[in-house]
Amino acid sequence: MNRYITNINNQARKLTDRVRSAFSNSLGITSMETVIALAMFSSVGTAVLLGVGAAHKSSDVVNSSAIAENLARNQMEYVTSLTYVTPPGTYAFIVDDPILNIDIPTGFDVPAAAQTYVTDDGFNGVIEKVVVTVTRDGQSILTLESLQSGS
């Protein structure tokens, strides 16, 4: 019976040592798992923030393009209503007309220039090329060209 108790005590000690070993190793593994999990979440968070930043920048570019197209079209229509300007010259800005009451967003500029246009088909009339360039903060966004005949 004494041998039986000794065997049970030995197995209990082995089990206790295994549990202690598991807990002591577990703390190291748990710390490592925590560091890896934080690294993974940080990587995912960074990727999400980069995606949001790219979407925001893309939205700003699309918005600027839409505004530029609208301004260029309005300026070109306004130029066709004005009297002919002999090239090279410039037309009045659409915002200069108080009747239209048009506001241009901050940073945008919409000049319209009259340029000489030479035909290669023998046409004898007077034709000019009207160029409307929309800029934002000094950077050209859109250029719209059209032909207009003089009187």
LOVEX-551453 format. One record per residue: residue in one letter; x negated, y, z negated of N, C-alpha, C in turn. Coordinates in nm, 2 decimals. Each point is the difference from the previous one (the first is absolute). Example, Ala and Ser with C-alpha at 12.3 -4.5 7.8 and 13.67 -1.06 7.14 Angstrom:
   r      n_u      n_v      n_w     ca_u     ca_v     ca_w      c_u      c_v      c_w
   a    -1.32    -0.57    -0.78     0.09     0.12     0.00    -0.09     0.12     0.00
   s     0.04     0.11     0.07    -0.09     0.11     0.00     0.08     0.11    -0.08
This chain:
   r      n_u      n_v      n_w     ca_u     ca_v     ca_w      c_u      c_v      c_w
   m    -0.08    -0.12     0.00     0.08     0.12     0.00    -0.09     0.13     0.00
   n    -0.11    -0.01    -0.07    -0.09     0.11    -0.01    -0.05     0.03     0.14
   r    -0.03    -0.10     0.08    -0.05     0.02     0.13     0.11     0.06     0.09
   y     0.12    -0.03    -0.02     0.11     0.05     0.07     0.02     0.15    -0.03
   i    -0.02     0.05    -0.12     0.01     0.14    -0.04    -0.12     0.08     0.06
   t    -0.11    -0.06     0.00    -0.12     0.06     0.05     0.02     0.02     0.15
   n     0.05    -0.09     0.07     0.03     0.01     0.14     0.10     0.11     0.03
   i     0.10     0.01    -0.08     0.11     0.11     0.01    -0.07     0.13    -0.02
   n    -0.08     0.01    -0.11    -0.07     0.13    -0.03    -0.09     0.04     0.12
   n    -0.07    -0.10     0.06    -0.09     0.03     0.11     0.08     0.06     0.12
   q     0.11    -0.07     0.03     0.09     0.04     0.11     0.06     0.14    -0.03
   a     0.03     0.03    -0.12     0.06     0.13    -0.04    -0.11     0.11     0.02
   r    -0.12    -0.04    -0.04    -0.11     0.10     0.02    -0.03     0.03     0.15
   k     0.01    -0.11     0.08    -0.02     0.02     0.14     0.11     0.09     0.06
   l     0.12    -0.03    -0.04     0.11     0.07     0.04    -0.01     0.15    -0.04
   t    -0.04     0.02    -0.12    -0.02     0.14    -0.05    -0.11     0.07     0.07
   d    -0.10    -0.07     0.03    -0.11     0.06     0.08     0.04     0.03     0.14
   r     0.08    -0.08     0.06     0.06     0.02     0.13     0.09     0.13     0.00
   v     0.08     0.01    -0.10     0.09     0.11    -0.01    -0.08     0.13    -0.02
   r    -0.10    -0.01    -0.09    -0.08     0.12    -0.02    -0.08     0.04     0.13
   s    -0.05    -0.10     0.07    -0.07     0.02     0.12     0.09     0.07     0.11
   a     0.12    -0.06     0.00     0.10     0.05     0.10     0.03     0.15    -0.03
   f     0.02     0.03    -0.13     0.04     0.14    -0.03    -0.12     0.09     0.02
   s    -0.12    -0.04    -0.04    -0.11     0.09     0.02    -0.03     0.02     0.15
   n     0.01    -0.10     0.08    -0.02     0.01     0.15     0.12     0.08     0.06
   s     0.11    -0.02    -0.06     0.12     0.06     0.06    -0.01     0.15    -0.01
   l    -0.06     0.05    -0.11    -0.01     0.15    -0.02    -0.08     0.05     0.11
   g    -0.11    -0.06     0.04    -0.09     0.04     0.11     0.07    -0.01     0.13
   i     0.08    -0.10     0.02     0.07    -0.02     0.13     0.11     0.10     0.01
   t     0.07     0.03    -0.11     0.11     0.09    -0.01    -0.05     0.14     0.04
   s    -0.12     0.04    -0.06    -0.06     0.13     0.04    -0.03     0.01     0.14
   m    -0.06    -0.11     0.06    -0.04     0.00     0.14     0.13     0.01     0.09
   e     0.10    -0.07    -0.04     0.13     0.00     0.07     0.06     0.14     0.00
   t    -0.01     0.07    -0.11     0.05     0.14    -0.02    -0.08     0.09     0.09
   v    -0.13    -0.01     0.01    -0.08     0.08     0.08     0.03    -0.02     0.15
   i     0.02    -0.13     0.04     0.03    -0.03     0.14     0.14     0.06     0.03
   a     0.09    -0.02    -0.09     0.14     0.05     0.03     0.00     0.15     0.01
   l    -0.08     0.07    -0.08    -0.01     0.15     0.01    -0.06     0.04     0.13
   a    -0.10    -0.08     0.05    -0.07     0.03     0.12     0.10    -0.02     0.12
   m     0.08    -0.10    -0.01     0.10    -0.03     0.11     0.10     0.11     0.00
   f     0.06     0.04    -0.12     0.10     0.10     0.00    -0.06     0.14     0.05
   s    -0.12     0.02    -0.04    -0.07     0.13     0.05    -0.01     0.00     0.15
   s    -0.04    -0.11     0.06    -0.01    -0.01     0.14     0.14     0.02     0.07
   v     0.10    -0.07    -0.05     0.13     0.02     0.05     0.05     0.14    -0.01
   g    -0.02     0.06    -0.12     0.04     0.14    -0.02    -0.07     0.09     0.10
   t    -0.13    -0.02     0.02    -0.08     0.09     0.09     0.06    -0.02     0.14
   a     0.03    -0.12     0.04     0.06    -0.03     0.14     0.13     0.07     0.01
   v     0.08     0.00    -0.10     0.13     0.06     0.01    -0.01     0.15     0.01
   l    -0.09     0.06    -0.08    -0.02     0.15     0.00    -0.06     0.04     0.14
   l    -0.09    -0.08     0.06    -0.05     0.03     0.13     0.11     0.00     0.10
   g     0.09    -0.10    -0.01     0.11    -0.01     0.09     0.10     0.12    -0.01
   v     0.03     0.04    -0.12     0.08     0.12    -0.03    -0.06     0.12     0.06
   g    -0.13     0.02    -0.02    -0.07     0.11     0.05     0.00     0.01     0.15
   a    -0.02    -0.12     0.07     0.01     0.00     0.14     0.14     0.03     0.05
   a     0.10    -0.05    -0.06     0.14     0.03     0.04     0.03     0.14    -0.02
   h    -0.05     0.07    -0.10     0.02     0.14    -0.02    -0.06     0.08     0.11
   k    -0.13    -0.03     0.03    -0.07     0.07     0.10     0.07    -0.02     0.14
   s     0.04    -0.12     0.03     0.08    -0.03     0.12     0.13     0.08     0.01
   s     0.07     0.01    -0.11     0.12     0.08    -0.01    -0.03     0.14     0.03
   d    -0.11     0.06    -0.06    -0.03     0.14     0.03    -0.03     0.02     0.15
   v    -0.07    -0.09     0.06    -0.04     0.01     0.14     0.13     0.00     0.09
   v     0.09    -0.09    -0.03     0.12    -0.01     0.07     0.09     0.12    -0.02
   n     0.00     0.06    -0.12     0.08     0.12    -0.03    -0.06     0.12     0.08
   s    -0.13     0.01     0.00    -0.07     0.11     0.07     0.02    -0.01     0.15
   s     0.00    -0.12     0.05     0.03    -0.02     0.14     0.14     0.04     0.04
   a     0.10    -0.04    -0.08     0.14     0.04     0.02     0.01     0.15     0.00
   i    -0.06     0.07    -0.10     0.01     0.14    -0.01    -0.06     0.07     0.12
   a    -0.12    -0.06     0.04    -0.08     0.06     0.11     0.09    -0.01     0.13
   e     0.06    -0.12     0.02     0.08    -0.02     0.13     0.11     0.10     0.00
   n     0.07     0.02    -0.11     0.11     0.09    -0.01    -0.04     0.14     0.03
   l    -0.11     0.05    -0.07    -0.05     0.13     0.02    -0.04     0.02     0.15
   a    -0.07    -0.09     0.06    -0.05     0.01     0.14     0.12     0.01     0.09
   r     0.10    -0.08    -0.02     0.12     0.01     0.09     0.07     0.13    -0.01
   n     0.02     0.05    -0.13     0.06     0.13    -0.02    -0.08     0.11     0.06
   q    -0.13     0.00    -0.02    -0.09     0.10     0.06     0.01     0.00     0.15
   m     0.00    -0.12     0.06     0.00    -0.01     0.15     0.14     0.06     0.05
   e     0.11    -0.03    -0.07     0.13     0.05     0.04     0.00     0.15    -0.01
   y    -0.06     0.05    -0.11    -0.01     0.14    -0.02    -0.08     0.07     0.11
   v    -0.11    -0.06     0.04    -0.08     0.06     0.11     0.07     0.01     0.13
   t     0.09    -0.10     0.03     0.07     0.00     0.12     0.11     0.11     0.00
   s     0.04     0.05    -0.11     0.09     0.11    -0.01    -0.06     0.14     0.01
   l    -0.13     0.00    -0.02    -0.08     0.13     0.01    -0.03     0.04     0.14
   t    -0.04     0.13     0.01    -0.04     0.04     0.14    -0.14    -0.06     0.03
   y    -0.02    -0.02     0.13    -0.12    -0.06     0.05    -0.13     0.08    -0.05
   v    -0.10    -0.07    -0.04    -0.13     0.06    -0.04    -0.10    -0.05     0.10
   t    -0.07     0.10     0.06    -0.10    -0.03     0.10    -0.12    -0.07    -0.07
   p    -0.04    -0.12     0.05    -0.11    -0.07    -0.06    -0.13     0.07     0.03
   p    -0.10    -0.01    -0.08     0.00    -0.06    -0.13     0.07     0.10    -0.10
   g     0.08    -0.06    -0.09     0.07     0.09    -0.10     0.06    -0.09    -0.10
   t     0.07     0.06    -0.10     0.06    -0.07    -0.10     0.15     0.05    -0.02
   y     0.08    -0.09    -0.04     0.14     0.03    -0.02     0.02     0.03    -0.15
   a     0.11     0.06    -0.03     0.04     0.03    -0.14     0.03    -0.13    -0.07
   f    -0.02     0.00    -0.13     0.03    -0.11    -0.09     0.15     0.00    -0.02
   i     0.05    -0.12    -0.02     0.15    -0.02    -0.02     0.04     0.07    -0.14
   v    -0.09     0.00    -0.09     0.03     0.06    -0.13     0.01     0.15     0.00
   d    -0.06     0.06     0.11     0.00     0.14     0.01     0.14     0.06     0.04
   d     0.09    -0.09     0.04     0.14     0.04     0.04     0.09     0.00    -0.12
   p     0.04     0.11    -0.05     0.08     0.00    -0.12     0.14    -0.05     0.02
   i     0.05    -0.01     0.12     0.13    -0.05     0.03     0.01    -0.15    -0.02
   l    -0.11    -0.07     0.03     0.00    -0.15    -0.01    -0.02    -0.04    -0.15
   n    -0.07     0.08    -0.08    -0.01    -0.03    -0.14    -0.06    -0.14    -0.03
   i    -0.12    -0.03     0.07    -0.06    -0.13    -0.02    -0.12     0.02    -0.09
   d    -0.01    -0.09    -0.09    -0.12     0.00    -0.09    -0.09    -0.12     0.04
   i    -0.13     0.03     0.00    -0.09    -0.11     0.03    -0.06    -0.04    -0.13
   p    -0.01    -0.13    -0.02    -0.06    -0.05    -0.13    -0.14     0.05    -0.02
   t    -0.04     0.01    -0.12    -0.13     0.05    -0.04    -0.11    -0.09     0.07
   g    -0.10     0.07     0.06    -0.11    -0.07     0.06     0.01    -0.02     0.15
   f     0.12     0.01     0.05     0.03    -0.02     0.14    -0.02     0.13     0.08
   d    -0.04    -0.02     0.13    -0.01     0.12     0.09     0.04    -0.05     0.14
   v     0.07     0.08     0.07     0.06    -0.04     0.13    -0.03     0.10     0.11
   p    -0.12     0.02     0.05    -0.03     0.10     0.10     0.04    -0.06     0.14
   a     0.04     0.09     0.09     0.04    -0.04     0.14    -0.09     0.09     0.09
   a    -0.07    -0.07     0.09    -0.09     0.07     0.09     0.05    -0.02     0.15
   a    -0.02     0.10     0.08     0.02    -0.01     0.14    -0.13    -0.02     0.07
   q    -0.01    -0.10     0.08    -0.13    -0.03     0.07     0.03    -0.01     0.15
   t    -0.10     0.03     0.08     0.01     0.00     0.14     0.02    -0.14     0.05
   y     0.09    -0.02     0.09     0.02    -0.14     0.06    -0.01     0.01     0.15
   v    -0.09    -0.07     0.05    -0.03     0.00     0.15     0.06    -0.13     0.06
   t     0.09     0.02     0.09     0.06    -0.12     0.07    -0.09    -0.05     0.11
   d     0.01    -0.12     0.03    -0.09    -0.06     0.11     0.09    -0.04     0.12
   d     0.13     0.04     0.00     0.08    -0.03     0.11     0.04     0.11     0.09
   g    -0.07     0.12    -0.02     0.02     0.11     0.09     0.11     0.09    -0.04
   f     0.06    -0.01    -0.12     0.11     0.08    -0.05    -0.06     0.14    -0.02
   n     0.08     0.10     0.05    -0.04     0.14     0.00     0.06     0.08    -0.12
   g     0.09    -0.06    -0.08     0.06     0.07    -0.11    -0.09     0.02    -0.12
   v     0.05     0.06    -0.10    -0.08     0.02    -0.12     0.05    -0.10    -0.11
   i    -0.10    -0.08    -0.04     0.03    -0.10    -0.10    -0.10     0.01    -0.11
   e     0.04    -0.01    -0.12    -0.09     0.00    -0.12     0.02    -0.13    -0.08
   k    -0.10    -0.04    -0.07     0.01    -0.11    -0.09     0.02     0.06    -0.14
   v     0.10    -0.03    -0.07     0.03     0.04    -0.14    -0.05    -0.11    -0.09
   v    -0.09     0.03    -0.09    -0.05    -0.09    -0.10     0.03     0.04    -0.14
   v     0.08    -0.09    -0.06     0.04     0.03    -0.14    -0.08    -0.10    -0.09
   t    -0.08     0.05    -0.09    -0.08    -0.09    -0.09     0.04     0.02    -0.14
   v     0.03    -0.11    -0.06     0.04     0.01    -0.15    -0.12    -0.05    -0.08
   t    -0.04     0.09    -0.09    -0.11    -0.03    -0.09     0.05     0.00    -0.15
   r    -0.07    -0.08    -0.08     0.03     0.00    -0.14    -0.13     0.01    -0.07
   d    -0.02     0.11    -0.08    -0.12     0.03    -0.07    -0.12     0.00     0.10
   g     0.02     0.05     0.11    -0.11     0.02     0.10    -0.02    -0.13     0.09
   q     0.07    -0.11    -0.03    -0.03    -0.12     0.08     0.12    -0.02     0.10
   s    -0.03    -0.02     0.12     0.10    -0.01     0.11     0.07    -0.14    -0.03
   i     0.14     0.01     0.00     0.08    -0.12    -0.02     0.07    -0.04     0.14
   l     0.05     0.10     0.07     0.07    -0.03     0.12    -0.02     0.11     0.10
   t    -0.01    -0.03     0.13     0.00     0.09     0.11     0.10    -0.03     0.10
   l     0.08     0.10     0.03     0.11    -0.02     0.10    -0.02     0.10     0.11
   e     0.01    -0.06     0.13    -0.03     0.08     0.12     0.12     0.00     0.09
   s     0.02     0.11     0.06     0.11     0.01     0.10    -0.04     0.10     0.11
   l     0.07    -0.01     0.11    -0.02     0.10     0.11     0.11     0.10     0.00
   q    -0.03     0.12     0.04     0.10     0.11     0.00    -0.03     0.08     0.12
   s     0.10     0.04     0.08    -0.02     0.08     0.12     0.02     0.15    -0.04
   g    -0.08     0.08     0.06     0.01     0.15    -0.02     0.10     0.06     0.09
   s     0.03     0.12    -0.03     0.11     0.07     0.09    -0.06     0.07     0.11
